[in-house]
Amino acid sequence: MDDFTQTLGAGPLLLIAAAAIALILVLVIRFKVHAFLTLVVVSLLTAFATGLPPGSIVTEVLVASFGSTLGSVALLIGLGAMLGKLIEHSGGAKVLADRLVEAFGEQRAPFALGIASLALGFPIFFDAGLVVMLPIIFAVARRLGGDNVLLYGIPAAAAFSVMHVFVPPHPGPVAATELYGANLGLVLLVGLLIAFPLWLVSGYVWGLRVGRKHVLPVPAVFGETDDDQPADPPSVGTVVAMLLLPLLLIFLNTGLDFLDGLGVVSDEEDWVAVLSAVGSSPVALLISVLVAAVVLGKRRGQNGSAIEKTLDSALGPVCSVILITGAGGMFGGVLRASGIGGALASTLEDIGLPVIVAAYVIAAILRLAQGSATVALVTAAGLVAPAVEAGEFTALQVVCITLATAAGSVFAGHVNDSGFWLVGRLMGMDVKTTLRTWTVQQGLESVAGFVVAGALFLVAGLF
C-alpha cells in the first residue's frame, strides 16, 4: 500500500464516498441488513471502487483498520462492561442512582449526570468514560420509571464528547496545539471556560429534547431490571470509589503526558513509563475490574465461581457492539486509504477562506469524509499551520484557531465513525434514531464550538 498512488480526482472519490454512505443507510434502514455485515460488504465494495490494489485490500486495509479500531475499543468495552456488571449485580448502581435522585431531584437528574460526566471527562477519554458511566445512567433511568435511556444518556455522552474534543490533555486539542504552536496552558484555560456552555446547549438542552421525542427502553447491557437486587448492597462511598479508581489511574497517565509536554518530566524515565502503562485506559480498567471483583464480590460473600459467571455474563451483550464498532473503523480505514481525505483537503486549501474559517471547514469536511476526528484534526491543522505561522495573530487568536479546528473535527459523526456505532448500540438505538439524535448532537457541538471560538477570535483581534 505504500507505493499506491490514487489516480481518481476529488470529484469521483467524493461521489464514491457518498454512494457508499447512501448504500449503508439503505441496507440498514430500508432492508434491515445487520450493521456488521453491511459495513464489511460496503467497505469491500468501496475499496474496489476506489482502485485500491486488490492484493492489499483484505489484509492491509480491511483487516488492519478493523484490528486497529478493536485494539483500542474492544478492551475498553469488554473490561468496562465487566466493571459495570459487577457494580450493577452488587446493587451499587441502584444505590448511587437513588442517591443522585435524592440529592438533585427527579427533574434535574439528567443535569446531574451531565455535570458528573463533565468532571469525569477531564482525565478520561470519551469511550472509556461513557462505558464506566453507563451502569449509573441506566440505573437512574430505571429508578425514575419509563426506562427513557436517551433523556439521561445523551447529556452524559455529550459531556464526555465536549471534554474530549476541546480540553487538553486529550489527544485532539494537544495535537492541534503542537501543530499550531499554541500555548498549551492557554488552550486548557479557554477549553475549560467554553466546555460548560457548549455542553449546556448541545448536550443538555438537546438531550432533553430528543429524550422526550424518542422514548427508548434501557438496553440489557448490565442486567435486565432491578428486581433481583441483593439485600446488602455496597455503600455509596464504595461505589464512588470503584468508579473513581479507573479515572484516577487514567488521570495519572494523562497528567504525566501533560507534564511531559511541558518538559517537567520525561517519558524516557523508567518510573514515568511504568506509571504511564498503569494509567493507560485498558490497564486502568483491568485493575479496577480485579479490585471490584474482590470488593463487590469476594468480600460480600460470593465465591469464585459466582464472580466468574457474573463477569462472563457481561461479555455476551457487548459482542455485537464491539464487532459493529470495529466494522465502522474498517469503513473509515478504507476511505482514508483511498485518498478521499487528501483529495478534499487539497481542493479546499485553494479556496482562500479566512484562516479560522478554513481550518474549521477543512476539518469538518474531512470528518464527514473519513470518520476519524483525530485524522481530520491533524490533517486540517497540518494544512493550515503554515498560514497561521505566517499571519500576525495574537496568542489568544492562535488558541481560537486551535479550538475552531477541534470543533470542525467532531462535526456530525455518522456511519463511518466508530463512535457513532458505539453510542448507538450501547444505548439501544437503531441507525435512523442514532442519526437523528447523536449525529445532530455532534453537529450542534461542532457549530457551537466554532461560533464561540470565532467570537473570541474577533474579540482578541481588538486588543
GIKA-V737236 format. One record per residue. N is the residue number from 0. PHI is phi in whole degrees, 0 to 359 (NA if undefined). Layout:
n:N phi:PHI
n:N phi:PHI
//
This chain:
n:0 phi:NA
n:1 phi:296
n:2 phi:263
n:3 phi:284
n:4 phi:238
n:5 phi:284
n:6 phi:262
n:7 phi:282
n:8 phi:278
n:9 phi:298
n:10 phi:299
n:11 phi:301
n:12 phi:295
n:13 phi:295
n:14 phi:296
n:15 phi:297
n:16 phi:298
n:17 phi:296
n:18 phi:295
n:19 phi:296
n:20 phi:295
n:21 phi:297
n:22 phi:296
n:23 phi:300
n:24 phi:296
n:25 phi:294
n:26 phi:296
n:27 phi:282
n:28 phi:277
n:29 phi:278
n:30 phi:259
n:31 phi:58
n:32 phi:286
n:33 phi:302
n:34 phi:301
n:35 phi:296
n:36 phi:296
n:37 phi:300
n:38 phi:295
n:39 phi:293
n:40 phi:296
n:41 phi:293
n:42 phi:299
n:43 phi:295
n:44 phi:296
n:45 phi:294
n:46 phi:299
n:47 phi:293
n:48 phi:295
n:49 phi:273
n:50 phi:83
n:51 phi:297
n:52 phi:303
n:53 phi:304
n:54 phi:290
n:55 phi:252
n:56 phi:298
n:57 phi:289
n:58 phi:280
n:59 phi:273
n:60 phi:245
n:61 phi:296
n:62 phi:293
n:63 phi:295
n:64 phi:289
n:65 phi:298
n:66 phi:293
n:67 phi:293
n:68 phi:292
n:69 phi:293
n:70 phi:302
n:71 phi:262
n:72 phi:261
n:73 phi:299
n:74 phi:296
n:75 phi:296
n:76 phi:293
n:77 phi:298
n:78 phi:292
n:79 phi:296
n:80 phi:295
n:81 phi:297
n:82 phi:297
n:83 phi:297
n:84 phi:294
n:85 phi:297
n:86 phi:294
n:87 phi:293
n:88 phi:295
n:89 phi:284
n:90 phi:92
n:91 phi:293
n:92 phi:296
n:93 phi:293
n:94 phi:298
n:95 phi:291
n:96 phi:298
n:97 phi:299
n:98 phi:292
n:99 phi:298
n:100 phi:295
n:101 phi:297
n:102 phi:283
n:103 phi:254
n:104 phi:89
n:105 phi:296
n:106 phi:292
n:107 phi:258
n:108 phi:299
n:109 phi:299
n:110 phi:295
n:111 phi:297
n:112 phi:296
n:113 phi:293
n:114 phi:296
n:115 phi:298
n:116 phi:290
n:117 phi:299
n:118 phi:294
n:119 phi:289
n:120 phi:284
n:121 phi:295
n:122 phi:267
n:123 phi:248
n:124 phi:291
n:125 phi:305
n:126 phi:293
n:127 phi:294
n:128 phi:297
n:129 phi:296
n:130 phi:297
n:131 phi:293
n:132 phi:278
n:133 phi:303
n:134 phi:299
n:135 phi:289
n:136 phi:301
n:137 phi:296
n:138 phi:295
n:139 phi:296
n:140 phi:299
n:141 phi:290
n:142 phi:299
n:143 phi:267
n:144 phi:80
n:145 phi:85
n:146 phi:51
n:147 phi:274
n:148 phi:291
n:149 phi:290
n:150 phi:300
n:151 phi:255
n:152 phi:281
n:153 phi:295
n:154 phi:301
n:155 phi:290
n:156 phi:298
n:157 phi:296
n:158 phi:297
n:159 phi:297
n:160 phi:295
n:161 phi:300
n:162 phi:295
n:163 phi:292
n:164 phi:277
n:165 phi:251
n:166 phi:241
n:167 phi:298
n:168 phi:266
n:169 phi:293
n:170 phi:296
n:171 phi:299
n:172 phi:297
n:173 phi:294
n:174 phi:297
n:175 phi:296
n:176 phi:300
n:177 phi:293
n:178 phi:293
n:179 phi:272
n:180 phi:71
n:181 phi:282
n:182 phi:281
n:183 phi:297
n:184 phi:298
n:185 phi:290
n:186 phi:299
n:187 phi:298
n:188 phi:296
n:189 phi:294
n:190 phi:300
n:191 phi:294
n:192 phi:293
n:193 phi:269
n:194 phi:298
n:195 phi:295
n:196 phi:298
n:197 phi:296
n:198 phi:294
n:199 phi:302
n:200 phi:280
n:201 phi:273
n:202 phi:251
n:203 phi:287
n:204 phi:298
n:205 phi:294
n:206 phi:298
n:207 phi:297
n:208 phi:294
n:209 phi:288
n:210 phi:295
n:211 phi:280
n:212 phi:275
n:213 phi:243
n:214 phi:273
n:215 phi:238
n:216 phi:288
n:217 phi:288
n:218 phi:292
n:219 phi:270
n:220 phi:281
n:221 phi:245
n:222 phi:131
n:223 phi:285
n:224 phi:219
n:225 phi:261
n:226 phi:293
n:227 phi:252
n:228 phi:290
n:229 phi:294
n:230 phi:283
n:231 phi:237
n:232 phi:293
n:233 phi:292
n:234 phi:286
n:235 phi:300
n:236 phi:300
n:237 phi:294
n:238 phi:296
n:239 phi:299
n:240 phi:297
n:241 phi:294
n:242 phi:286
n:243 phi:283
n:244 phi:303
n:245 phi:295
n:246 phi:293
n:247 phi:295
n:248 phi:294
n:249 phi:291
n:250 phi:297
n:251 phi:302
n:252 phi:292
n:253 phi:294
n:254 phi:295
n:255 phi:294
n:256 phi:298
n:257 phi:296
n:258 phi:294
n:259 phi:295
n:260 phi:296
n:261 phi:275
n:262 phi:84
n:263 phi:286
n:264 phi:233
n:265 phi:233
n:266 phi:289
n:267 phi:277
n:268 phi:284
n:269 phi:299
n:270 phi:294
n:271 phi:292
n:272 phi:297
n:273 phi:294
n:274 phi:295
n:275 phi:296
n:276 phi:295
n:277 phi:297
n:278 phi:271
n:279 phi:295
n:280 phi:304
n:281 phi:298
n:282 phi:292
n:283 phi:299
n:284 phi:291
n:285 phi:299
n:286 phi:301
n:287 phi:294
n:288 phi:297
n:289 phi:297
n:290 phi:295
n:291 phi:296
n:292 phi:298
n:293 phi:281
n:294 phi:289
n:295 phi:267
n:296 phi:244
n:297 phi:298
n:298 phi:289
n:299 phi:257
n:300 phi:95
n:301 phi:276
n:302 phi:273
n:303 phi:300
n:304 phi:295
n:305 phi:294
n:306 phi:294
n:307 phi:298
n:308 phi:293
n:309 phi:297
n:310 phi:294
n:311 phi:294
n:312 phi:291
n:313 phi:282
n:314 phi:277
n:315 phi:304
n:316 phi:297
n:317 phi:262
n:318 phi:299
n:319 phi:297
n:320 phi:300
n:321 phi:298
n:322 phi:294
n:323 phi:293
n:324 phi:298
n:325 phi:297
n:326 phi:292
n:327 phi:296
n:328 phi:295
n:329 phi:297
n:330 phi:297
n:331 phi:297
n:332 phi:295
n:333 phi:296
n:334 phi:296
n:335 phi:289
n:336 phi:294
n:337 phi:284
n:338 phi:90
n:339 phi:298
n:340 phi:299
n:341 phi:295
n:342 phi:295
n:343 phi:294
n:344 phi:298
n:345 phi:295
n:346 phi:293
n:347 phi:289
n:348 phi:298
n:349 phi:266
n:350 phi:288
n:351 phi:89
n:352 phi:284
n:353 phi:305
n:354 phi:305
n:355 phi:292
n:356 phi:290
n:357 phi:299
n:358 phi:299
n:359 phi:293
n:360 phi:296
n:361 phi:298
n:362 phi:297
n:363 phi:294
n:364 phi:291
n:365 phi:296
n:366 phi:298
n:367 phi:297
n:368 phi:284
n:369 phi:233
n:370 phi:92
n:371 phi:282
n:372 phi:294
n:373 phi:296
n:374 phi:296
n:375 phi:299
n:376 phi:291
n:377 phi:295
n:378 phi:295
n:379 phi:297
n:380 phi:295
n:381 phi:296
n:382 phi:286
n:383 phi:271
n:384 phi:306
n:385 phi:300
n:386 phi:291
n:387 phi:293
n:388 phi:296
n:389 phi:282
n:390 phi:280
n:391 phi:263
n:392 phi:260
n:393 phi:285
n:394 phi:300
n:395 phi:291
n:396 phi:295
n:397 phi:296
n:398 phi:299
n:399 phi:296
n:400 phi:296
n:401 phi:300
n:402 phi:289
n:403 phi:294
n:404 phi:295
n:405 phi:299
n:406 phi:298
n:407 phi:297
n:408 phi:288
n:409 phi:255
n:410 phi:299
n:411 phi:46
n:412 phi:302
n:413 phi:226
n:414 phi:290
n:415 phi:265
n:416 phi:250
n:417 phi:297
n:418 phi:296
n:419 phi:302
n:420 phi:287
n:421 phi:298
n:422 phi:294
n:423 phi:300
n:424 phi:285
n:425 phi:294
n:426 phi:262
n:427 phi:74
n:428 phi:265
n:429 phi:277
n:430 phi:296
n:431 phi:300
n:432 phi:293
n:433 phi:296
n:434 phi:297
n:435 phi:286
n:436 phi:250
n:437 phi:287
n:438 phi:299
n:439 phi:295
n:440 phi:301
n:441 phi:296
n:442 phi:295
n:443 phi:298
n:444 phi:299
n:445 phi:294
n:446 phi:295
n:447 phi:298
n:448 phi:297
n:449 phi:292
n:450 phi:299
n:451 phi:294
n:452 phi:297
n:453 phi:294
n:454 phi:295
n:455 phi:295
n:456 phi:298
n:457 phi:293
n:458 phi:295
n:459 phi:297
n:460 phi:288
n:461 phi:278
n:462 phi:246
//
